[in-house]
Amino acid sequence: MTASAGGEPPGGRQCTTPEGLGIAAYDFGGRGPDLLLVHATGFCAAPFAPLARALGASYHCWGLDLRGHGHSDRPPDGDFAWSGFATDVLTVIDQLDLDRPFGFGHSCGGASVLLAEQARPGVFRSLYCFEPVVMPDAARAFIAEKNPLADGARRRRATFPSSEEALTNYASKPPYGELDPEALRLYVEAGFALVPDEEGGDGRTVRLRCRREDEAATFTAAGEHDAFAHLATVGCPVTLCCGALTDAFGPRLMRADAEPMARARVEVLPDMGHFGPLQHPATVARSVIRAFEAAGEPGDGTPAS
């Protein structure tokens, strides 16, 4: 096992995938049925805390750091095929004993929960995917030819003199500066690690936990998974949501994703972009609750009407 952080994640527990990777999992609390929250590329579970709090009256929320992110291990071979993210999701469900939880995924996380449902039909009760990275062949081919997100990830600044300077830097520019302030602070706290003294650290220097090359590899692999081809196998209710101001996965693609699925619907939320769940967590939480109730899967434990 090659640990990205080593040991038990702060405030969480470690699950272990079949190939031996440690996956950090977190209990956000709340009451009601279980709801698993899965993050976007380059992020981690911690910034979901405001969203989980807004959902807590209706759902017991859980989170995980996907492989190579946050406090989870990175694959020693550098393989970031998205099927591995589905394995991470299923591993956490199994080892936390979550019985047919609801699922929420943002971007890469949305694809991850769909891939997990395809791998094990019926594992989720219902899904809410905010701009999932699930694309038809034409879009996948475009990403394979030119991937500006992967290029940008390789250029990311890896270290800062302190976590305070990292937070100031991120808060000063989009898209991070557009995030809910608490979510951004939690991302910096959980997404950076102190540089060990033997590596020239001074006790304050911090470094990205998700390595630049790993984030780039994840973006590159986004065009290689085949979730779109198997959407017809997803039988649980699915809500596909996007921000009205998105520059990423908008209504047209959400409708294309919904078309093969028997129980899918599309929702567009105003005044937010691709990072909506981290920009406006309370608004997104209300949408999630409405969506699961509309699907006949209420979050308060009462039988569906």
Buried (B, 14 or more C-beta within 10 A) or exposed (E): EEEBBEEEBEEBBBBEBEBEBBBBBBBBEBEBBBBBBBBBBBBBBBBBBBBBBBBBEBBBBBBBBBBBBBBBBBBEEEBBBBBBBBBBBBBBBEBBEBEBBBBBBBBBBBBBBBBBBBBBEEBBBBBBBBBBBBBEEEBBEEBEEEBEBBEBBEEEEEBBEBBEBBBEBBBEEEEBEBBBEBBBBBBBBBBBBBBEEEEEBEEEBBBBBBBBBBBBBBBBBBBEBEBBBBBEBBEBBBBBBBBEBBEBBBBEBBEBBBEBBEBBBBBBBEEBBBBBBBBBBEBBBBBBBEBBBBBEBBBEEEEEE
